Each structure stands twice: as C-alpha cells, then as structure tokens.
Amino acid sequence: MSDILDEAYSIVQCKDCPWYKACATPMRFTAEDIQRQMQAANLPGAAQPDIYNQQLIASMASAAQNTLVEGCPVFVERLRSNPRLAQRIKEMMQNWSEG
C-alpha cells in the first residue's frame, strides 16, 4: 500500500512543480555574471581584469554552459535515489541517434 501512496505522491509532486515537463535546462550565464561572482569573492584580478583574464572568463562561461545543467529538485532526487534510472537515461542519450 505504501508503494502506491509513494507513486501517487511522486505524480502529484511533479504536476505541482514549477519545472513541470522541463526537468532539466542548460544553465545560462554570461562572462559578466562570472566577473560579478569573482568581484563578490574578492578574487585577485577581479577588480581590473586584463584582456587575458577577460578572454579566460568568457571561455569559462562558454564551457560551463555546455556542461552544466540546472535540474528540478524532484528529478534530481529521483536520479540520486535510483542509480539504475540514471544509468538507463544515460544509455538512452548515448544511443540517441541509433533509435
């Protein structure tokens, strides 16, 4: 009986989620966002970045946007609690073009 209640709770929790049907999205931020974070953390070179540092920050922003994902807390918890589900999704993505 508790399995049925857990499943029902999961469905209701998902439908009430503001992320509904958009469980994962690429993180969006710019070089300026990274610059502000560096300034807030008082990192060396953050106050007056030279051209090299500006290029480095722009590269970091571009690379991070291609690798980081922002995810719905419900979706993330489901992946953490069920490694087989995460592995299955990973395999589906790796074989995407074959299907």
C-alpha positions as CSV (number, residue, x, y, z in Angstrom):
1,M,0.0,0.0,0.0
2,S,2.8,2.4,0.8
3,D,4.3,1.9,-2.7
4,I,1.0,3.1,-4.3
5,L,1.0,6.1,-2.0
6,D,4.6,6.9,-2.8
7,E,3.9,6.7,-6.5
8,A,0.8,8.9,-6.2
9,Y,2.8,11.4,-4.2
10,S,5.5,11.5,-6.9
11,I,3.0,12.2,-9.6
12,V,1.3,14.9,-7.6
13,Q,4.6,16.4,-6.6
14,C,5.7,16.5,-10.3
15,K,2.5,18.1,-11.5
16,D,2.7,20.8,-8.8
17,C,6.3,21.5,-9.6
18,P,7.1,24.8,-11.5
19,W,9.5,22.8,-13.6
20,Y,6.7,20.6,-14.9
21,K,7.8,19.0,-18.2
22,A,11.1,20.9,-18.1
23,C,13.0,18.8,-15.6
24,A,16.4,19.9,-16.9
25,T,17.6,23.0,-18.7
26,P,21.1,24.3,-19.5
27,M,22.3,26.9,-17.1
28,R,22.5,30.3,-18.6
29,F,25.1,32.9,-17.5
30,T,27.5,35.2,-19.1
31,A,31.1,36.3,-18.7
32,E,29.7,39.3,-16.8
33,D,28.0,37.0,-14.4
34,I,31.3,35.2,-13.7
35,Q,33.0,38.6,-13.3
36,R,30.5,39.7,-10.7
37,Q,30.9,36.5,-8.8
38,M,34.7,36.9,-8.8
39,Q,34.4,40.5,-7.6
40,A,32.0,39.4,-4.8
41,A,34.5,36.8,-3.7
42,N,37.4,39.3,-3.8
43,L,39.4,37.1,-6.1
44,P,42.7,38.5,-7.4
45,G,42.4,40.2,-10.8
46,A,38.6,40.6,-10.5
47,A,38.6,44.4,-10.0
48,Q,40.5,45.3,-13.1
49,P,40.7,42.3,-15.4
50,D,43.2,42.5,-18.3
51,I,42.5,41.2,-21.8
52,Y,43.8,37.7,-20.9
53,N,41.5,37.4,-17.9
54,Q,38.5,38.7,-19.8
55,Q,39.2,36.0,-22.5
56,L,39.6,33.4,-19.8
57,I,36.3,34.3,-18.1
58,A,34.5,34.3,-21.5
59,S,35.9,30.8,-22.2
60,M,34.9,29.6,-18.8
61,A,31.3,30.9,-19.3
62,S,31.0,29.2,-22.7
63,A,32.4,25.9,-21.5
64,A,30.3,25.9,-18.3
65,Q,27.1,26.5,-20.3
66,N,27.9,23.4,-22.4
67,T,28.4,21.1,-19.4
68,L,26.2,22.3,-16.5
69,V,22.5,21.7,-16.2
70,E,20.0,23.1,-13.8
71,G,17.5,20.5,-12.7
72,C,14.2,20.2,-11.0
73,P,14.7,19.1,-7.4
74,V,12.2,16.2,-7.8
75,F,14.0,14.9,-10.9
76,V,17.4,15.2,-9.3
77,E,16.2,13.4,-6.2
78,R,14.8,10.6,-8.3
79,L,18.1,10.2,-10.1
80,R,20.0,10.1,-6.8
81,S,17.7,7.6,-5.3
82,N,17.7,5.3,-8.3
83,P,21.1,4.7,-9.9
84,R,19.5,2.3,-12.4
85,L,17.2,5.1,-13.7
86,A,20.2,7.4,-14.1
87,Q,22.1,4.7,-16.0
88,R,19.2,4.0,-18.2
89,I,18.8,7.7,-19.1
90,K,22.5,7.9,-19.8
91,E,22.3,4.9,-22.1
92,M,19.3,6.4,-23.9
93,M,21.2,9.6,-24.5
94,Q,24.3,7.8,-25.7
95,N,22.3,5.8,-28.2
96,W,20.0,8.7,-29.3
97,S,20.9,8.7,-33.0
98,E,20.5,4.9,-33.2
99,G,16.8,4.9,-32.2
